[in-house]
Amino acid sequence: MPVPDTVLSALPADPTPDRGPFHRGGPLAAFVAISGVLATLGAALIIHREGASTWPVAGVVALAVVTAWAGWCVLERWIHRAGLPRSHSVLAGCLGFELPFTCRDVAATVFFDPDSLQAGSRTRLLCFVENHAARQRVAHFRIGPHRELGLLETHTVALRLAPGQAAVYSLPLAIAPGLRDGEHDLPVCLRVKKPSGTGARLAGSRRHIFDVRRARFAAPFTVSRGEPGAPLPDLAREAGEARFLTLASVSEPGPRLEELETLLASRPPHA
């Protein structure tokens, strides 16, 4: 997957720093720690009774190291259990989006606005993202290619998300005059990196949903009254500039949905 050179930060900037434990320290780590303690004690007792040899001792040492690491993850989470901010849960709560999964703790959804339009008109792809972790994430979107939307090559963008930050990336696009009538879709792939560790999941974020390493979307749109045979203009140049806006910061008491309202009110011309 192509990686952009520049990582974008949403405006206005979110000053929230990374907080809490570096590792997750969740139920799996607790299970490994408890199981490791019991297994280490059992293996050590057997070696003591049956006599030591090089390989069994090395195995016990390795098991003890893994157990200690899992125990530290659990302890680190317990130390930082208080003082973490609460997620505003903008995507699932305020906006009511259906979120069947997160991608490395980042909730996301993509769609066109408008998604029903005429050939030759303009639209935009909206990529909503929200970080449910107490440490930053970088969301890498791979969009297209789609010649009839002016994306002759894959459009890649990297979006930095502060802990708990919700934001929207708006990519203006234009429908080719010659695009046939009917239903179409734009392929979008999302991968998320964790530059400062996994961290704890914030309270208030949606629980009990799948967390995947890569998410794929097919953003649908419908075209009517096309004009087959019309020339293909330079759609990428005509569409305008992309925007990346903050919708919520856990450093503030509530979301800033006026940013979204302003964005939605400024629909592309001839949409």
N, C-alpha and C positions, 0 to 999 in steps of 0.2 A: 504493500500500500504506500503510495507517495506521501511523504511527510512534508508539509509546508515549512519554509524557513522561519516564518514569523508566527508567533502565537498571539492571537488577538485577546484583548481584555475588554469586557463590556463597559459601556458608559451609562451612567456615571460609575466610576471605579468603586469596587467593593474592597474596603480595607481590612476585612476580617482575616486574622492570621490563622495558621494551622494550630489546632488545639488538641489536647488529649493524647492518648497513647499512639505510638508509631504503628504498632500491630493491632489487629482486630481483637484477639484474645477472647473469642466467642466460645460457644458450646463445644466446637470441635477441639479447640486448644485445651479446654478444661477436661474433655474426655481423654485426650492424649496424655495430659499431665497425670491424671488419676490412674489410668491404665499403665502408664510408664512406671509410676512409683511401685505399683503392685508387681509388675513384671520384673523390675530391677531387683526388688527384695526377694522375689521367688528365685530368680536366677542366681543371685548372690548366695542364697541359702543352699542351693543345690551344689554350687561350686565348692562351698565350704565343706559340705559333707562328702562329696565325691572326689575332691581334689581339683586343683586348678590346672589349667593348660592355657596356652597362648590364645587360641581362637575363642573359646568361651569367655575369657576375661575381656578380650577386645570387644566382643559383642555386648557384654554388660556395660562397658565404658561408653560405647556408642549409644546404647539405649539410655543410659543416664544423662548423656549430653542432650539428646532429643527431649527427654522428660524435663530437664532443667530449662530448656528453651521454651517449651510449651508452658511450663509453670511461670516463667518470667512474663510471658504474654498475658496470662491471666492476672498476675499480680499488677502489671502495668495498667491494665484496664480497671482494676479495682481501685488503684491509687487515684486515677483520673475520673472515677465514676461521677463525681460532682463537678459542677462548674461548666459543663458543656452547654452550648446554646441549644435552643429548640428549633427544629425546622418549621418554616412557614407553610410547607406542603402546598406550594402554589399550583403545581400542575394537577395533582389529584384532588386537592381540597378546594382552592379558590376557583380554578378553571374547569374542574370536573372532567379532566381527560381520563380515559381508560388506560391504565398502565399495567399491562400483563407482566412486565419484567423491568429490571434496571440493568444497565451495562456498567459493571464495576461501580455500583452505587450511584450512577447517574441515570435519572429518569429522563426519558426523551420521547418526543413525538414529532412528526413532520407532516405538513399538508400544504396545499396551495391556497392562496387567497387573492382573487377568487379562484374557485376550482371548476366553474362552468363558464365558458367564455367563447368568443368567436376567434377564428383563425385570423392572425394578423394583429391581435390585441396583446396587451401586456398583463402580466401577473407577477406573483412572487412566491417563492418557497419560504415557508416559515419553519424554522427548526427550534423547537422549545426544549430547553435542557434545565435540569435542576440537580445540584449536587446534594445527596443525602448523607454525605460523610463529613466528619469533623476535620478533614484534611483536603487540600486542593486536588482537583482533577483537571486533566486536559483532554477535552473531547475532540477527537479527530473525525471529521465528516468527509466522506468521499461521495460526491454527487455526480451522477451521470456516468458516461457521456450520453447526450441526447441532442442530436443535430437540430431537430426542429424547435428546440428551446434555446438555441444559440450555444449550447455546450458541445463544441466540436471535440473537446478533450475532457477528461475527468476534472471536475472542479474539487479541489481539496482545501480544507480550512481547519485550523486548529483553534479551539476556543478554551481559554483558561477560565476555570470556575473556582472561586474561593469557597471555603467550607460553607455549606448551606445555601450557596448562591443560586438563584433562579434567573434565567436570561432567555432571550430569544434572538436568533440570527435570522435576518431577513435578506434573501437573495433575489433581487429583481430579475425577471426573465421575460421574454417575449415569444409569443407563439408565431411560428412561421406562417405566412399567408397560404402556403400550399399544403399545410397539414390537413389530412383527411378528417372528415367528421367522425365522431365516435368517442369511445373511452380510451384513454392513454394513461401511462404511469411513468414516473421517473424513479429509477433505482437509487437508493441512498444507503450507504453503509456507515456504521458508527463503531469506532473503537476508542477506548478510554485508557489513558495512562495515569499512573499514580506517582508523580515525581517526588512526593514527600511522605510516602508510606500509605498503608491501608487506612489506619485510623478507625475510630469507633463510628458506628452509624448513629445519626442524630435522633433524639427523641422527637416524636411528632411526624416522622416520615413513615410512609406506608410500609407495613410489615408483611411477611409471609407471601412474597412474590419472588419469582425466579430472578437470579442475578447471573447474567451471561457475560461472556468475554467479548462477543461481537454481536451487534444488532443490525438487522437488515430491514429496510422499509421499502415499500413501493408506493410513492405518493401519487394518488390518482387525480386526473383532471379530465373534463369532458369538453370536446370541441364541437361546435355546431356551425353550419353554413360556411364550410371551408371553400376555398377557391383553388382547386387543383391547377397546377401549372404556373402559379405565380412565383416570381424569383425569390430567393432566400436572402434577406438583408443581413447586415451585420448586427444581429440581435443582441449580442453581448454588449456592444458599445451603446446601443439605443436604450437598453433597459434601465441604466442608472447604477448607483453605487450600493453595495451591500452595507447593512447596518447590524450592530451587535449591541443590544440594550439590556441593562440590568432590570429585572422585574422584582427581585426581593433580595435583601441581605439580612443575615441573622444579627448583624450589628445594629439594625434598625428595628423598631417595635412592630412594624407590619410591612406588607408588600407595597410596592410602588406601581400599582396597576394603571396609573395615569400614563405611564410611559407606553404601555401596551395600547391603551385607548387612543393615544395620539398616533401611534404607528398604524393601527387599523383604520383610523379616520383618513389617513393619507394614502388612499388606494392609488395604484398606478393609473395614469391617464389612459383613457380608451379601454379600461378593464371591462 
